[in-house]
Amino acid sequence: MNLFENSRQVTVLGAGMVGVSCALALQSKGWRVTLIDRRAPGEETSSGNAGVLSRSSLLPFNRPGFLQSLPSLLLNSGPSLQVRASALAQWQWMWRFLWHSKHSSFEVTTRALDALIQLSSATHKAWTAQASSHMYLQHRWRDTGWLWLYPHETAFAGSAFSREILKEFSVATEVLNANELQMLEPHLAPIFSHAIWIKDAASVDNPGAVVKAYAQEFVRAGGEIRIDEAKAISQQPVGWQWRNQDGKVHWAPNLVVAMGPWSETLLKDSQLPSTLKVHMGFERGYHRHFKPAPGVGLDRPIYDMASAYVLSPMQNDQGESMFRLTTGIELADRDSKPNLNQLENAENAVRRVLALKETMENSNWLGSRPTTPDSRPVIGEMPNCPGLWLAFGHQHIGFSTGPGTGVLLSELMSGEATSIDPHPFKPERF
Ligand SMILES: Cc1cc2nc3c(=O)[nH]c(=O)nc-3n(C[C@H](O)[C@H](O)[C@H](O)COP(=O)(O)OP(=O)(O)OC[C@H]3O[C@@H](n4cnc5c(N)ncnc54)[C@H](O)[C@@H]3O)c2cc1C
């Protein structure tokens, strides 16, 4: 075995936005990369999301004030958060998540996420340009920002803390009154008194197609993608072994675990020489698609703050225009049965805001936002496991922050200076 030759060989497990981004970034640094997924690239969480890429996402859900608002959130069981009984299995994650809403943790998280978002945004732009030049990707990127909508003065006043933080980070925003909002998005019903236009934001019209285009770029440049399911991993005298569903074993000098909401399960099911335990919460969310009524459109996604849904103008795989409605958070076991309650409420609310035609057939979807206790993804080498690298836990923003994750991981694995501070993301912080 030629160790020198093997040292820049890696297998990436998981081909969502994060895994594909790791594969592309490592490949660009001369690594020989094999990408493994049980499905084709970009068919799970990275396809079903709202397609928003925004600097405002530096604000995690667990922020100062979260603990105080929790009783009313739970009592109202409102649209932004619904907690199911099966979520109790995640109690160890839950109390840590609450604990990290304190100021000191929030400050580290917002700074870290801002750096990751900005690195990701630049990388996305470079990669979409590259993929477009090879005709894998067209008309996917909109630099029109997104809108946070408020029904009345009191609701808008509740956004004061977010506005203060966005100002501190110099995120470009503009507060709009009802008339200004109407001029920007004339098809919205005139029921919102205020809006915040987050201008430092972009969106895409088909997130799954973007992941697939990046995966095509990876293959075009010589990368290999294989359909297979990883069941466990184990350390070898040299490198790592992973076992598939048929018990067949594969060896790799280096492994990256980038399986989104399934990453924690793989680590639990493997015998590893590390005491590290990453607690993961599953912030589930639903989507449903609608045909637009004739002549009705939006130039950017909207986030209705009172009803906690996002509505994004999108295209399906056949190129037809449609709207994707995504819901707030449902805390539940990752694999428990869907409960369409939140989705039905969001549909009732959105139909009061925009003229939509019928629901598109079979368009209900459920995914899990994989969230660590401090809302920061895990990016780095597993302690006591040289050659085993982790890239998961991207909560609400993994579609946007996958590329920055790939760049950072590839720099760490190549022993180079990093573009952003890696410490807030290191696995050993847990
Ligand atoms: C409703 C909703 C709306 C969202 N909106 C946004 C948004 O607007 N902007 C944004 O940036 N983010 C958004 N997100 C979050 C974002 O979608 C996720 O953070 C992101 O997709 C996670 O990417 P990933 O690559 O880590 O996971 P995934 O995309 O889930 O990829 C994991 C991959 O691992 C594979 N896999 C799993 N188990 C195995 C196995 N045993 N063997 C082999 N392969 C395996 C899966 O098939 C999958 O392809 C949203 C999420 C939800 C649920």
The ligand as a Gaussian input file, in Angstrom:
#p B3LYP/6-31G(d) Opt

LIG

0 1
 C      -38.854000      22.993000       5.376000
 C      -37.392000      23.330000       5.236000
 C      -37.024000      24.548000       4.655000
 C      -35.667000      24.883000       4.556000
 N      -35.318000      26.049000       3.916000
 C      -34.002000      26.356000       3.741000
 C      -33.620000      27.512000       3.031000
 O      -34.445000      28.281000       2.556000
 N      -32.286000      27.778000       2.887000
 C      -31.330000      26.940000       3.399000
 O      -30.145000      27.244000       3.271000
 N      -31.678000      25.794000       4.053000
 C      -32.979000      25.486000       4.236000
 N      -33.332000      24.350000       4.908000
 C      -32.290000      23.531000       5.531000
 C      -31.529000      22.710000       4.515000
 O      -32.423000      22.087000       3.631000
 C      -30.653000      21.659000       5.225000
 O      -29.881000      22.262000       6.231000
 C      -29.705000      21.015000       4.216000
 O      -30.420000      20.504000       3.123000
 C      -28.886000      19.917000       4.848000
 O      -28.059000      19.414000       3.819000
 P      -27.265000      18.075000       4.003000
 O      -26.478000      17.831000       2.778000
 O      -26.554000      18.130000       5.310000
 O      -28.417000      16.973000       4.192000
 P      -29.286000      16.203000       3.084000
 O      -29.639000      17.074000       1.966000
 O      -30.405000      15.522000       3.810000
 O      -28.284000      15.128000       2.554000
 C      -27.944000      13.974000       3.300000
 C      -27.726000      12.867000       2.309000
 O      -27.297000      11.685000       3.024000
 C      -27.870000      10.582000       2.382000
 N      -27.883000       9.445000       3.303000
 C      -28.587000       9.340000       4.453000
 N      -28.343000       8.157000       5.043000
 C      -27.462000       7.524000       4.248000
 C      -26.795000       6.264000       4.329000
 N      -27.008000       5.440000       5.357000
 N      -25.913000       5.928000       3.358000
 C      -25.685000       6.777000       2.297000
 N      -26.287000       7.959000       2.166000
 C      -27.150000       8.339000       3.146000
 C      -29.267000      11.037000       2.011000
 O      -29.820000      10.231000       0.972000
 C      -29.016000      12.480000       1.588000
 O      -28.819000      12.608000       0.193000
 C      -34.684000      23.985000       5.041000
 C      -35.062000      22.756000       5.588000
 C      -36.400000      22.424000       5.678000
 C      -36.780000      21.084000       6.263000

